[in-house]
Amino acid sequence: MSVADRTSLDRVPCTIVTGFLGSGKTTLIRHVLENAKGRRLAVIVNEFGDVGIDGEILKGCGIDTCPEENIVELANGCICCTVADDFVPALDAILALEPKVDHILIETSGLALPKPLVQAFHWPAIKSRVTVDGVVAVVDGEALASGRVAHDHDALAEQRATEVVLDHDDPIEEVFDDQIACADLVIMTKADLIDEAGAMRARAALDAELPKGVRVVAVTEGRIDPAVLMGLGIGTEDDIENRKTHHDDELDHDHDDFDSFVVEVPEIADPVEFAARVARAAEEAEVLRVKGFLPVSGKPLRLLVQAVGPRVVHHFDRPWGAGPRTGRLVAIGLKGLDRAKVEAILAGESVPA
């Protein structure tokens, strides 16, 4: 066996899970953790906002092969922009764990570009220790069937109708295209929410952008055999320069087209009524994504709330810890998202049209 082959075997494989806001990345990863079959896993979770909601969801799994210390949250910004400051120290912490991890899952924020992250696997501090087993792009099948890349795209569609230049300078479309361009595998979620004709439209939208030979797997609620997306053995970093994206000519990029903030919410009485407020915030304040935890009167468990546009799901997650029962929601939208309006709607107040 050559020295290069031995080095490759010594490196820990990493699966990069990318995908737009609300596509189902966290649900997919949680299913993988719950069906690891003894494989010791670690997760790096990158949040766009400054509160680690997705990390908290994963830490609630209670899985022996992926304990809480194996889940590292990066909530200081987009991982593709902060590789040196955030990603390398996170890898250092995970690779120092005992017992050693077998595989690392990296969940990027919905706004992250995967290519700069994959390119970082060439860095001397990284190259000899880890490799990119594969890049998995998670896409919202229901949105694609409706001709969009995200569930709530109405605000952007209105801008396109009046501003032709947006057809060529659309931040959401560019992020989506770049994620697809770097994919070794595409997971199309929410397959249960579309009919056969919708599935064909979604596939056609993907086929128009996908590199040749990239498979698409349709799933419901993130249920998939982990062997489908782990163990690909591709070593994507060795081919990443051949994957052309919108940002290849840029030294860096920013996310100034998006705003996010945290809304603190007091204890609520009725989860269904509050879910209606969240849907209203999407429709009236153009919120793209909401996620977080809330206390409910008389209930010892946290209420996990997640929304993509006006589609809201919620369930009781796990008991509150020893600290205060403080409700916190992250709201994400396009630049100029009206914080005061969002907070008023979530508080159940009337706001001017």
N, C-alpha and C positions, 0 to 999 in steps of 0.2 A: 504494500500500500504506500502511495506517495505521501510526502509531507502535506501536500495540499489536501488530499483526501482525509488524512487524519485530523487536520485542522477543521475541515468541514463537519466531521462527525462530532468534534468536541464542542461545536457552537450550538447554543440553544436556539431552536427555531421560534420565530415570532410571526404571528398572523396579525396583519394590520386590517382592522375592520373600519371601513370608511362608509360614508353615506350621509344624505342630507338630513336636516332636522326632522325628527319624527318618523324616520323611515323604519325604525324598529331595531336599531343596533343593540341597545341594552337588553331588550327582550331576547334577542338571538344569543347574546353572550351568556345571559343567565341560564338559558336552556343548555348551552354547551357545558357550563360549570356543573349543572345538576346531572349531567350524563357523561362525566369524564371517565368513568370506569377505572378509577384508581390512578389515572394520570395526574401528576401534581402540576397545577396550573398557577399562573400569576396573571394579573390584569393591570394594565396602565390605562386609566380613564382620564380623558382630556375634556374638560368642560369649557364652553364658551363664556358662560357667566362666572361669577366668583363664588358660587355655592355648589358643592359637589353632590348634586342630586343623584346622578347616575351611579356614582361610587357608593352612595348610601344604599341604593337599590341592590347592588351586587353584594355588598357586605351583609345584607340580610338573608343571603342564601343558606348560611349555616352549613357549609360543605367542608368536610375534613381535608380534602385534597386542595382546597383553595381557601384557607382561613383568612380572617380580616387583614392580617399583616401582609398577605400576598396581593392585596389590592392597593395600588398607589394612585392617588388622585392628583391631577395637575389642573388647577383651577385658575391659573394666572394668565391665561391667554391661549391662543391657538398653538398647538404643539409644533406645527410646521414652521412657525415663526420663532420658536424659543427652544430649538433643539439643544443648544449648548447649555442654556441655563436650567432647563427643566428635564429634558428627556434623558440626557446622560446620567445625571444624579439618580433619576428614577431607576434606570437600568442597573446602576451600581448597587442600589438598595436591594433590588430583586435578586441579582446574581449572587449576593452575599448571604441569601437565606439558606437556612439548614432545616430540613433536608432540601437538597437542590431541586429547583423546578425543572419540569420536563418541557414545558411549552409556555410562551408568553403571548397573551392576547392584548392588543393595543387598540382601544376604542378611541378614535379621533373625534373631535367635535364635528358637528354638522357643517361647519364652515371651513374645515381644514382641507388643504390640498395635500394629497398623499405623496406626490413626487418628491418634494423637499425632504420629507421624513424618510422615504426609502433611500434617497441619496446619502443621508446621514449615516447609513450603514456601511459606508466606505471610510468613515472617519477612523483613524488609528485606535482611538479609545473604544471603538465599538466593533470594528471589523473582525477581530480575532475571537470575539466572544459570542456574537449572535448573528443570525442570518434571517432574511425575510422568507419564511416558508411560503407566503403568498399574500396578495392583497385581495381582500374580499369587499366588494362594493354592495351595500344594502340599499335597495330602491323600493319605493312605495308603489306597489302594483296598482292600487286603486287610483292614485294620482296620475300615473302614466296612462291608464285607461281613459282618463278624462282629458288627456292632452296636456298635462302639467307635470313638473318634476317634484312638486310639493303639493300638499293637500289644499292649502289656502294660497292661491296664486292670483286672486282677483285684482288686488291692488297693483301688482306688477303688470297684469294684462291691460289695465286702464292706462298705465303709463306708456306702454308700448303703442297703444292705439293713437296716442297724441304725440309721441316722441319717437320718430322712426329710428333714430340713432340707437335706441335701446335694443333693437334687434341685433345689434353687433356689440353691444356693451352692457350685457345683462349679467349682474354679479351672480344671481342664483343659477342661471343657465350655465355660466362659465364654471362655477364650482362643480355642478353636476357633471358636465362634460369632462372636466379634468379627473374627477373621481372614476368615471367609467373608463377613461383612456388608460388609467393605471391598473385596472382590475385584472386579476387572474381568474376570478370567479365572481358572478353576480348572484346575489340572493334577492329574489323578488318577493317581498312580504305582502301580507293582506290578501293572499290568493283567494280566501273565502269570501271576500267582499266584491269580487268581480265575476261576471259570467264569462262564457266561452268567447263571446265576441270582444268583451273587454280585455280578456287575457291576450287575444290576438293583437289588439291595438297596442297594449303595453309591450308585447314582444317586438312588434314592428318599430316602436319608438326606440327600444334598446338596440335592435339590430342595425338601425341607422347610425349608431354611434360606437358600437362595440368593436374592439379589435377582433380580427379573424381568429376563430378557434376558442374564444372565451365562452364558457358554459353559463347558462342561466338556469337557476333552480328556484322553483316557486314553492313557498312555504306559508303555513298558517301559524300565527302566534309564535314564531321563532322556532318551531319544532323541526329539527333536522338532526340527522346522525352526525356527531362531531367529526367522524372520519371523512365526511364530505368536504369539510373546509379546513381541517388540520391534517398535516402530513402530506401536503402537496409537494414539498421538496423543490420548489421552483428556484429559490435564490433570486428573487425579483431584483435585488440590487444590481445584479450582473447585467440585466437587460433594461434597466429603467431609462437609460438615455435614448433608447429607441422608441419610447412611448411619448408621443408628442402631445403637448397640452397648450392651453391658451397663455400660460405664464412662463413659457420656456425662455423668453427674452428678457424677463424681469429678474433683477437681483433679489427682490423681495416683493411681498404683496401685503395689503392690509385688508381689514374688514370694516372699513368706514361706512359701508353700505348697510350695516346692521347695528342695532342698539339692543342692549339687554340690561335688565335691572331686577333686583329682588324686591318682592312685595311681602311685607309681613302681614299675616292674617290672624286675627284672634279666633278663639274656639268657635266652631260652627255647630249648628243643630241638625241640619239636613243636608247630607251629601248630594242628593239629587238636585235640590234647589241651588246649591253652590255650583254644581256642574253647569247648570243653565247660565249662571253668571259668567263662567269661563267661556262658554260658547258665545255669549253676548259680547264679551271683550274681543273675541276673534272677528265677529261680524261688524261691530261698531268702531273698534279702535284698531283693526287690522293687525292683531297679534298673530304671528305665525306659529308660535310654540309656547306652551306653558307646562311646567313640571315642578313637582314639589310635594311636601308633606303638610298635613293639617291635623289639628286636634279636633275631635268630635265629642260633643257633650255626652257623658256617660259611657264612653268607649275607651278601653285601655290601650287599644292599638292605634298606630298612626294610619291616617288615610292618605294613600298615595294617589296623587292626581296627575294625569298626563293628558295633554291635548295637542292635537295637530289641527290648526284652524278651529272650526266649530265642532270637530269630532272629539269628544271628551270621554275618557275612561277613568274609572277610579275603583280602588279596592283597599281593604284594610291590609296593611303590610306586616308590621310586627310591633311589639310593645315599645312604648317610649322609654328612653333611657332614664338615667337618674336626674338629668337636667330638666329645665323648664319645658313645658309642652308649648313650643313656639311654632306657629305655622309660617312656613316660608315657601314662596313660589317664585320661580325664575320665569320672567316673561321675555320673549325674544321676538323682534320684529325688524322691519326695514328702518333705515335711518330716519329719525324724526318721530319715532314711536312716542305717542303722547302718554307720558308716565302718569300725570294727574288724572287723565281720563280712564286709564286702565285701573288705577287704584280705586277710583270712584265706582266704576262698574263692579269690581270685585267686592266692594263694600256694600253693594246693593243699592247704590244711590242712582237717582235719575241724572242724566247728563244731556246737554243740548245736542240736538242732531247735527 
